[in-house]
Amino acid sequence: MPEGITLAGRGSLRADGKVYNCTKIDPAIGNEKREKLSGLGGVAGDKVTPVAPKCDATIIVTPDVSVAALGLLQNIVLEVSMADGRNYVFIGASVTEPPKHSATDGTCDVSFEALAGMEV
């Protein structure tokens, strides 16, 4: 786990130097999507499409969490620490759409896409 992150809930994100505790984190380090190409002669091979690394998270909103500031994050290093001990790093991560804040649950849903992602 990256030094200085305290887990609460299912894991934590460190985005632009600030730690956010999360109830849900779904990291995907990206790779390639493969789809079979077929024609009159049968299956001809694979169509390969690159898939950007992404991370969806539900952040626990506390008085020190600015939902507006989350929506402005772009081209950052995003560190992910999961409660099960796995860690991920996303390079060049940016928020893909405005975060959705739920006052009922006290959480905020945020999605990132990145240039590179890896399990560390």
Wavefront OBJ file of the C-alpha trace (Angstrom):
o trace
v 0.000 0.000 0.000
v 1.420 3.449 -0.852
v 2.793 5.138 2.228
v 0.478 7.514 4.056
v -2.852 6.094 2.872
v -5.318 5.051 5.556
v -8.044 2.765 4.298
v -11.665 3.358 5.254
v -14.383 1.485 3.435
v -13.230 -0.594 0.448
v -10.134 1.377 -0.449
v -8.607 4.765 -1.091
v -7.531 6.966 -3.967
v -4.667 9.416 -3.869
v -5.462 11.967 -6.557
v -3.243 15.007 -7.028
v -1.766 14.419 -3.541
v -5.122 14.235 -1.701
v -6.456 10.980 -0.239
v -10.112 10.049 -0.776
v -11.660 7.089 1.075
v -14.055 5.032 -1.039
v -16.919 2.601 -0.571
v -16.305 1.173 -4.063
v -13.367 1.181 -6.473
v -13.294 -0.571 -9.854
v -9.861 -0.224 -11.498
v -9.207 -1.596 -15.001
v -5.619 -1.228 -16.207
v -6.604 -1.315 -19.877
v -5.233 -3.471 -22.643
v -6.903 -4.580 -25.848
v -10.394 -5.654 -26.825
v -10.494 -8.514 -29.321
v -13.382 -9.275 -31.606
v -13.522 -12.008 -34.265
v -13.950 -10.874 -37.867
v -16.037 -13.117 -40.064
v -17.019 -13.058 -43.684
v -18.234 -15.377 -46.406
v -15.128 -17.534 -46.042
v -15.601 -17.965 -42.280
v -13.698 -16.415 -39.405
v -10.778 -14.387 -40.732
v -9.049 -13.326 -37.522
v -9.196 -10.760 -34.768
v -10.002 -7.064 -34.804
v -7.939 -5.503 -31.991
v -8.973 -2.213 -30.393
v -6.934 -0.501 -27.655
v -8.819 0.081 -24.378
v -7.832 3.005 -22.147
v -7.135 2.290 -18.476
v -9.996 3.487 -16.274
v -11.028 3.651 -12.655
v -14.544 4.162 -11.322
v -14.915 5.021 -7.641
v -17.532 5.978 -5.083
v -15.890 8.477 -2.732
v -17.045 9.047 0.843
v -17.918 12.764 1.033
v -16.624 14.428 4.196
v -16.348 18.171 4.971
v -12.838 18.280 3.445
v -13.932 16.727 0.105
v -14.723 19.216 -2.661
v -16.913 17.638 -5.335
v -16.168 20.614 -7.618
v -12.390 20.099 -7.228
v -12.771 16.402 -8.089
v -14.389 17.338 -11.386
v -11.372 19.457 -12.367
v -8.718 16.730 -11.981
v -6.830 16.109 -15.203
v -3.495 14.639 -16.275
v -2.623 13.465 -12.748
v -1.069 10.393 -11.152
v -3.864 8.395 -9.522
v -2.846 5.845 -6.872
v -5.394 3.224 -5.843
v -5.140 1.144 -2.657
v -7.690 -1.631 -2.257
v -8.781 -3.108 1.073
v -7.579 -6.534 -0.164
v -4.003 -5.218 -0.418
v -3.818 -4.700 -4.185
v -2.471 -1.403 -5.492
v -2.757 0.283 -8.881
v -1.228 3.382 -10.449
v -2.753 5.338 -13.327
v -0.591 7.854 -15.200
v -2.138 10.837 -16.995
v -5.529 10.242 -15.368
v -8.389 12.672 -15.963
v -11.983 12.802 -14.751
v -14.226 11.817 -17.674
v -17.490 13.508 -16.619
v -18.762 15.685 -13.754
v -18.881 13.736 -10.462
v -22.323 12.701 -9.221
v -22.919 13.636 -5.566
v -25.525 11.751 -3.534
v -26.508 13.540 -0.332
v -28.647 10.514 0.574
v -25.652 8.160 0.660
v -23.020 10.762 1.536
v -20.957 9.668 -1.479
v -19.756 10.925 -4.835
v -19.310 8.809 -7.986
v -16.296 9.710 -10.113
v -14.759 8.113 -13.230
v -11.184 8.472 -14.476
v -9.509 7.419 -17.719
v -5.737 7.389 -18.068
v -2.880 7.095 -20.551
v -1.352 4.131 -18.685
v -2.334 1.872 -15.819
v -0.555 -0.873 -13.901
v -0.860 -3.071 -10.849
v 2.033 -2.428 -8.453
l 1 2 3 4 5 6 7 8 9 10 11 12 13 14 15 16 17 18 19 20 21 22 23 24 25 26 27 28 29 30 31 32 33 34 35 36 37 38 39 40 41 42 43 44 45 46 47 48 49 50 51 52 53 54 55 56 57 58 59 60 61 62 63 64 65 66 67 68 69 70 71 72 73 74 75 76 77 78 79 80 81 82 83 84 85 86 87 88 89 90 91 92 93 94 95 96 97 98 99 100 101 102 103 104 105 106 107 108 109 110 111 112 113 114 115 116 117 118 119 120
